Protein backbone atom coordinates (compact mmCIF):
# COMPACT_ATOMS: atom_id res chain seq x y z
CA UNK A 1 0.00 0.00 0.00
CA UNK A 2 1.34 3.44 -0.95
CA UNK A 3 1.67 6.25 1.58
CA UNK A 4 -0.70 9.12 0.81
CA UNK A 5 0.99 12.30 -0.35
CA UNK A 6 0.65 15.62 1.43
CA UNK A 7 -2.11 17.82 0.02
CA UNK A 8 -1.75 21.57 0.45
CA UNK A 9 -4.74 23.88 0.32
CA UNK A 10 -4.47 27.67 0.40
CA UNK A 11 -7.44 29.01 2.36
CA UNK A 12 -9.25 32.32 1.85
CA UNK A 13 -8.27 33.47 5.34
CA UNK A 14 -4.57 33.22 4.43
CA UNK A 15 -3.96 29.96 6.24
CA UNK A 16 -2.66 26.71 4.77
CA UNK A 17 -4.31 23.35 5.32
CA UNK A 18 -2.02 20.34 5.17
CA UNK A 19 -3.63 16.95 4.73
CA UNK A 20 -2.20 13.46 4.60
CA UNK A 21 -4.68 10.63 4.71
CA UNK A 22 -7.08 11.15 7.63
CA UNK A 23 -4.77 13.68 9.36
CA UNK A 24 -4.88 17.44 8.71
CA UNK A 25 -3.63 20.69 10.23
CA UNK A 26 -4.56 24.30 9.57
CA UNK A 27 -1.60 26.66 9.91
CA UNK A 28 -2.01 30.45 9.99
CA UNK A 29 0.15 32.18 7.40
CA UNK A 30 2.01 34.15 10.08
CA UNK A 31 2.92 30.91 11.89
CA UNK A 32 4.20 28.79 8.99
CA UNK A 33 7.90 29.02 9.87
CA UNK A 34 7.21 28.40 13.55
CA UNK A 35 5.19 25.28 12.76
CA UNK A 36 7.87 24.04 10.32
CA UNK A 37 10.49 24.45 13.07
CA UNK A 38 8.24 22.54 15.47
CA UNK A 39 7.80 19.66 13.01
CA UNK A 40 11.60 19.49 12.55
CA UNK A 41 12.06 19.33 16.31
CA UNK A 42 9.49 16.53 16.54
CA UNK A 43 11.39 14.69 13.78
CA UNK A 44 14.67 15.03 15.72
CA UNK A 45 13.00 13.85 18.94
CA UNK A 46 10.99 10.97 17.45
CA UNK A 47 12.82 10.00 14.24
CA UNK A 48 9.48 10.05 12.41
CA UNK A 49 10.14 10.98 8.78
CA UNK A 50 6.55 12.23 8.46
CA UNK A 51 7.36 15.24 10.64
CA UNK A 52 10.25 16.24 8.41
CA UNK A 53 8.02 15.79 5.36
CA UNK A 54 5.47 18.17 6.92
CA UNK A 55 8.15 20.78 7.68
CA UNK A 56 9.32 20.68 4.08
CA UNK A 57 5.76 20.90 2.74
CA UNK A 58 5.07 23.94 4.92
CA UNK A 59 8.21 25.71 3.73
CA UNK A 60 7.39 24.96 0.09
CA UNK A 61 3.87 26.29 0.59
CA UNK A 62 5.25 29.43 2.26
CA UNK A 63 7.57 30.01 -0.70
CA UNK A 64 4.55 29.99 -3.03
CA UNK A 65 2.90 32.65 -0.86
CA UNK A 66 5.93 34.89 -1.38
CA UNK A 67 5.81 34.69 -5.18
C-alpha positions, 0 to 999 in steps of 0.5 A: 500500500502506498503512503498518501501524499501531502495535500496543500490547500491555500485558504481564503483566510490566508492559512494553509491546510495540510492533509495526509490521509485522515490527518490534517492541520490548519496553519495560519500564514504568520505561523508557517515558519514556527510550525515548520520548526516545530515539526523538525524538532518533533522529527529530531525527537521521534525520528518520524520521517513524516514530521520532516516531510510536513516541515518541508511541505510547509516551507514549500507552501510558504515560498509559493505565498511569497511569489 
